[in-house]
Amino acid sequence: MLVLFCHFTAALAALGMPPFFGFILADSLGVSAGFLVGWSYVVPPVCTALTSPWWGRFADRFGKRVSLLRAQLGLALGFGLASLADSLWIFMLALVVQGVFGGTFAASNAYLSTFVRGEALARYLNLMQGSARAAMVVAPALFGFLVMQVDPLTLYGYLALVPLLAALILWCGPATLQPRAEVGPRSARDDTPSTRGGQWPCGLIYGLQFGFSFCTVVTFPYFVSFAQETGASTLQAGLLFSLPHLVYLLLVWATVRLTEPVPAVHIFAVGLGLLVLAMPVQAVAADWVQLIPGRVVMGGGMTLCFIGLHRLVSNSLVSQYSGRLFGSLDSGAKWGGVAAGLIAGSVSVPLGLAAPFWFGAASAAVTLLALLVWPRNSMATLAKE
């Protein structure tokens, strides 16, 4: 619960402010160039994508707890610097600091891996992902209210206290946690690459993470505008945006139990298949009510993909290199998000606001094809290893 609190507070703050970058640049900093709003979105994930693998190696060498403390303090420094910004360049520097020295998700997962293993780690990773989904549901409404009460830059100063509090709690908590063996026997089939996901190459998992992240994130930037085009009010568009994340929170634990005997690779493949179906359903919706089934199916696909991916990761983990693995995976997710944001911005104007959904469907289909074809060529090699 300590790690979960550290991650949730960081995710809430990091996800809550970006929707208001346009307001910050225009009203607080006097910057009117609209394209800079997009750059503001891209700066933190690009910096995180570049530095996460390095911080992963740092965690393996100096300790996962130290790395998590570093991430919380890095966020606090970035938020504090943003609160002092009196120009665009100081604000951009604050975003760079946030991206370079943050990375709380990878640091939290690596820290978890020091005391849980295997299926237990997969369950905790699902819980961590639930924390991120909950932050995405809560943050827009919460910070929309707060920005009405407090100047956004001043709010950044208050937000700096949140990761500081998390770091203090972590610092005062137990210094070490002993690895805990998994309860219950593991069958021989658990260790084969085609079942629970044992020893899948990190490069393949990185590719799956990239493709999955691109598929979902490419629909995020312009979804509210697209929903409004179908007749949704601002409130309805916001609720529709949150719906897949709510589906995850509602279904994940029941789905984990129901899919226990199912191979991880099959779970991930079915999730991708649902995403392939969900994207066109949304793209062709004639009104906002018709978006609801597509959003629900998208939430189900995301749930299955996360469950399958977490099992693949947890069963391919070498504990002494867990920082490096989670750092690389976080980098893959961030690069997928950056690519998705750039593509969404490039195609939405000439092709229309429905275009990102088609690109998302294509990305999910390509990722699914890679997942289905790759083991057929390489399973024999993995079996020998």
ZIVEN-V444293 format. One record per residue. RES is the residue in one small letter. PSI is psi in radians with two decimals (999 if undefined). Layout:
<<RES	PSI> <RES	PSI>>
//
This chain:
<<m	-0.54> <l	-0.83> <v	-0.69> <l	-0.73> <f	-0.77> <c	-0.75> <h	-0.75> <f	-0.76> <t	-0.69> <a	-0.77> <a	-0.69> <l	-0.80> <a	-0.76> <a	-0.57> <l	-0.31> <g	-0.56> <m	-0.56> <p	-0.66> <p	-0.27> <f	0.23> <f	-0.68> <g	-0.73> <f	-0.72> <i	-0.84> <l	-0.74> <a	-0.84> <d	-0.65> <s	-0.55> <l	-0.09> <g	0.53> <v	2.18> <s	-0.17> <a	1.95> <g	-0.58> <f	-0.42> <l	-0.40> <v	-0.77> <g	-0.73> <w	-0.66> <s	-0.65> <y	-0.66> <v	-0.54> <v	-0.93> <p	-0.83> <p	-0.59> <v	-0.79> <c	-0.68> <t	-0.74> <a	-0.67> <l	-0.62> <t	-0.27> <s	-0.78> <p	-0.66> <w	-0.77> <w	-0.51> <g	-0.75> <r	-0.63> <f	-0.75> <a	-0.71> <d	-0.54> <r	-0.74> <f	-0.10> <g	2.44> <k	-0.59> <r	-0.72> <v	-0.71> <s	-0.66> <l	-0.69> <l	-0.75> <r	-0.74> <a	-0.75> <q	-0.76> <l	-0.59> <g	-0.73> <l	-0.77> <a	-0.74> <l	-0.76> <g	-0.78> <f	-0.72> <g	-0.72> <l	-0.68> <a	-0.64> <s	-0.38> <l	-0.02> <a	2.28> <d	0.16> <s	2.88> <l	-0.68> <w	-0.65> <i	-0.70> <f	-0.75> <m	-0.68> <l	-0.70> <a	-0.69> <l	-0.63> <v	-0.79> <v	-0.75> <q	-0.76> <g	-0.72> <v	-0.77> <f	0.04> <g	-2.12> <g	0.71> <t	-0.52> <f	-0.86> <a	-0.72> <a	-0.68> <s	-0.75> <n	-0.72> <a	-0.69> <y	-0.72> <l	-0.66> <s	-0.17> <t	-0.24> <f	0.05> <v	2.70> <r	2.88> <g	-2.31> <e	-0.54> <a	-0.73> <l	-0.70> <a	-0.71> <r	-0.69> <y	-0.63> <l	-0.64> <n	-0.69> <l	-0.72> <m	-0.71> <q	-0.59> <g	-0.62> <s	-0.76> <a	-0.73> <r	-0.74> <a	-0.68> <a	-0.67> <m	-0.50> <v	-0.77> <v	-0.68> <a	-0.84> <p	-0.79> <a	-0.76> <l	-0.86> <f	-0.43> <g	-0.68> <f	-0.78> <l	-0.66> <v	-0.45> <m	-0.35> <q	-0.54> <v	2.50> <d	2.33> <p	-0.69> <l	-0.66> <t	-0.67> <l	-0.64> <y	-0.64> <g	-0.72> <y	-0.66> <l	-0.51> <a	-0.44> <l	-0.43> <v	-0.96> <p	-0.49> <l	-0.74> <l	-0.75> <a	-0.74> <a	-0.70> <l	-0.76> <i	-0.74> <l	-0.72> <w	-0.66> <c	-0.18> <g	-3.04> <p	2.34> <a	-0.62> <t	2.65> <l	2.22> <q	2.43> <p	2.41> <r	2.20> <a	2.62> <e	2.42> <v	2.36> <g	2.61> <p	2.63> <r	2.23> <s	2.89> <a	-0.59> <r	-0.31> <d	-0.39> <d	0.09> <t	2.50> <p	-0.46> <s	-0.07> <t	-1.63> <r	-0.11> <g	0.35> <g	2.30> <q	0.70> <w	2.44> <p	2.45> <c	-0.58> <g	-0.69> <l	-0.77> <i	-0.69> <y	-0.79> <g	-0.72> <l	-0.72> <q	-0.77> <f	-0.88> <g	-0.73> <f	-0.77> <s	-0.77> <f	-0.80> <c	-0.77> <t	-0.76> <v	-0.50> <v	-0.40> <t	-0.16> <f	-0.87> <p	-0.65> <y	0.25> <f	-0.77> <v	-0.76> <s	-0.70> <f	-0.78> <a	-0.66> <q	-0.56> <e	-0.50> <t	0.06> <g	0.06> <a	2.51> <s	3.02> <t	-0.74> <l	-0.81> <q	-0.68> <a	-0.71> <g	-0.71> <l	-0.69> <l	-0.67> <f	-0.70> <s	-0.31> <l	-0.83> <p	-0.63> <h	-0.61> <l	-0.70> <v	-0.76> <y	-0.87> <l	-0.61> <l	-0.55> <l	-0.34> <v	-0.77> <w	-0.71> <a	-0.67> <t	-0.67> <v	-0.79> <r	-0.73> <l	-0.50> <t	0.16> <e	-0.75> <p	-0.04> <v	2.35> <p	2.46> <a	-0.69> <v	-0.58> <h	-0.67> <i	-0.83> <f	-0.70> <a	-0.75> <v	-0.69> <g	-0.77> <l	-0.68> <g	-0.70> <l	-0.65> <l	-0.66> <v	-0.65> <l	-0.67> <a	-0.61> <m	-0.88> <p	-0.59> <v	-0.70> <q	-0.66> <a	-0.58> <v	0.12> <a	2.29> <a	-0.42> <d	3.00> <w	-0.48> <v	-0.64> <q	-0.23> <l	-0.44> <i	-0.87> <p	-0.73> <g	-0.68> <r	-0.67> <v	-0.80> <v	-0.67> <m	-0.73> <g	-0.69> <g	-0.71> <g	-0.75> <m	-0.73> <t	-0.85> <l	-0.70> <c	-0.78> <f	-0.75> <i	-0.83> <g	-0.75> <l	-0.73> <h	-0.62> <r	-0.74> <l	-0.75> <v	-0.87> <s	-0.56> <n	-0.13> <s	0.13> <l	2.30> <v	1.99> <s	-0.70> <q	-0.25> <y	0.38> <s	-0.61> <g	-0.76> <r	-0.73> <l	-0.88> <f	-0.56> <g	-0.74> <s	-0.71> <l	-0.69> <d	-0.68> <s	-0.75> <g	-0.73> <a	-0.73> <k	-0.74> <w	-0.66> <g	-0.74> <g	-0.71> <v	-0.82> <a	-0.70> <a	-0.76> <g	-0.73> <l	-0.73> <i	-0.78> <a	-0.75> <g	-0.54> <s	-0.58> <v	-0.32> <s	-0.59> <v	-0.92> <p	-0.53> <l	-0.17> <g	2.83> <l	-0.21> <a	-0.27> <a	-0.73> <p	-0.53> <f	-0.66> <w	-0.67> <f	-0.64> <g	-0.73> <a	-0.73> <a	-0.72> <s	-0.76> <a	-0.69> <a	-0.74> <v	-0.75> <t	-0.73> <l	-0.75> <l	-0.75> <a	-0.69> <l	-0.66> <l	-0.59> <v	-0.68> <w	-0.88> <p	-0.53> <r	-0.55> <n	-0.38> <s	-0.02> <m	-0.66> <a	-0.72> <t	-0.78> <l	-0.66> <a	-0.63> <k	-0.57> <e	999>>
//
